[in-house]
Amino acid sequence: MKLMLTEQVAEFLGVKVERVKRLARESLLIAKSEDNNGEMQFDADEVAKYKELAERFGGF
């Protein structure tokens, strides 16, 4: 499992970091862990699946 930081997820999805944090709060993206600085880390495969699903529904 490859982990992505919040900034990496935002760049991959083409959204702002605040949007990724909101998606995590709303349980649309689930953080797998946090690093030493409290930064959320997400599974890259799950992020890719979320992006595909969001594009099917018309984008972000």
Residue pairs with C-beta under 8 A, 6 or more apart in sequence:
1 32
1 43
1 44
1 45
2 43
2 44
2 45
3 32
3 33
3 41
3 42
3 43
3 44
4 12
4 41
4 42
4 43
4 44
4 47
5 35
5 39
5 40
5 41
5 42
6 17
6 20
6 21
6 39
6 40
6 42
7 17
9 20
9 29
9 42
9 47
10 16
10 17
10 19
10 20
12 47
12 48
12 51
13 19
13 20
13 47
13 50
13 51
13 54
13 60
14 60
15 60
19 60
20 29
21 40
23 29
23 50
24 30
24 31
24 40
24 42
28 50
29 42
29 46
29 47
29 50
30 42
30 46
31 40
31 41
31 42
32 41
32 42
32 43
33 40
33 41
34 40
34 41
35 41
54 60
